[in-house]
Structures are given as structure tokens and as C-alpha cells.
Amino acid sequence: MDSAQNNIYVDRFKEILKHEHFLLGIGEIAKATGVSQRQLRYWEEKGYIKSEDNKNDSKSCDGRHRKYSHFTFLKVSMIQTFINDGYTLNAAVKKTNEHSLLGKAVKQFLKERILAVNIIQDGYELDLGSIDDIPGKHVYVLIQKNEKTRLILRDLA
């Protein structure tokens, strides 16, 4: 992948991260998380999760076509892992809510810091940009198959 293609890829990736409305159906969420559709409807009734309004679908009002954001998908997954660890539903929701800012922080980090992506042998190199106190250098993340992720500080060319 040449530099121009890399820039297009990075721009598209960042644009995707801006969107808040990746919507998944209740069946997709249930299948991916192992939480039944009945449980999901109950969690929504209790206010633990919420579905997104689908204004183009007249059936959405009666709940037959619930759609959930990717953040709700992550929340359902997290709640379920705490339940699997032995927490009650209320405790699992509370623990999940305590950590809800982490997903937003990671998303913000990715949006702001990934400047370029290069394909390297068996993986990728991500340019995370400069460090404030070290001008003329960028931090790179090397992600390669069967290797531990590495951080490298490199001079700008």
C-alpha cells in the first residue's frame, strides 16, 4: 500500500470513528454476546441498556426491530462477562457503568493519534505522532503476527 492509499485508509478509519450510530439488531447482539433477546428486552425495560430510535421503521415502536449502537454492544458484552464471573445483574451493571468512560477514551485516542498506517511484513505500523517534549520524533506502534506489540520512537524523515 502506497502512502496515498495509507492516507485514504486513515482518513476513512477516522471518519468511521466519528459515527455514533453503527446499529446492530437485537438478534445480532444476542448471538455475539450470548445474552438472549428476552434478557436484552428485560435489561432495556430496567433501563440498563437502551435501543436506538429507528424513525424509518414503523415497527420500531412496538419493539420488534430493536437496534443497538456499538457502545451498547460493548456494554452488553461487559455486563455479561461480570455476570459470568459471578456478579448479580445489578452489580454487573454498576461495575460496567464505572468503566464506561474507558471505551470513549480509547475511541478518542484512536481518532486523535493515528496519523498514518503502513503495511509491513506480517502486520502494520501505526504512526501515533509526536511527543510534546520531543520535537522531530514520532511514536510508532508495530503490530505483527505472532509478535508482541512494540512501540518505537523514530526520527522524522
Residue pairs with C-beta under 8 A, 6 or more apart in sequence:
1 9
1 118
1 119
3 116
6 116
6 117
6 118
7 116
9 117
10 114
10 115
10 116
10 117
13 114
13 117
14 111
14 114
17 107
17 110
17 111
18 111
20 69
20 71
21 52
21 69
22 69
22 70
23 52
23 54
23 67
23 68
23 69
24 32
24 67
24 68
24 69
24 70
24 73
25 65
25 66
25 67
25 68
26 37
26 40
26 41
26 51
26 65
26 66
26 67
26 68
27 37
29 35
29 40
29 68
29 72
29 73
29 76
30 36
30 37
30 40
32 73
32 77
33 73
33 76
33 77
33 80
34 80
35 43
35 76
35 79
35 80
40 49
40 66
40 68
40 76
41 63
41 66
43 49
43 76
43 79
43 89
44 50
44 51
44 66
48 79
48 89
48 93
49 68
49 72
49 75
49 76
49 79
50 72
51 63
51 66
51 67
51 68
51 72
52 67
52 68
52 69
52 72
53 60
54 60
54 65
54 67
57 65
59 65
60 66
60 67
68 76
71 103
74 103
75 96
75 100
78 92
78 95
78 96
78 99
79 89
79 92
79 93
79 96
80 92
82 91
82 92
82 95
82 96
83 89
83 92
87 95
113 128
113 129
114 126
114 127
114 128
115 127
115 128
115 129
115 138
116 126
116 127
117 124
117 125
117 126
117 127
118 124
118 125
118 127
119 125
120 142
120 144
121 144
122 144
122 145
122 146
122 147
123 142
123 143
123 144
123 145
123 147
124 142
124 143
124 144
125 140
125 141
125 142
125 143
126 140
126 141
126 143
127 138
127 139
127 140
128 138
128 139
128 140
128 141
129 138
129 139
130 136
130 137
130 138
130 139
131 137
131 139
131 153
134 153
136 155
136 156
137 153
137 154
137 155
137 156
138 153
138 154
138 156
139 151
139 152
139 153
139 154
140 151
140 152
140 153
140 154
141 149
141 150
141 151
141 152
142 149
142 150
142 151
142 152
143 149
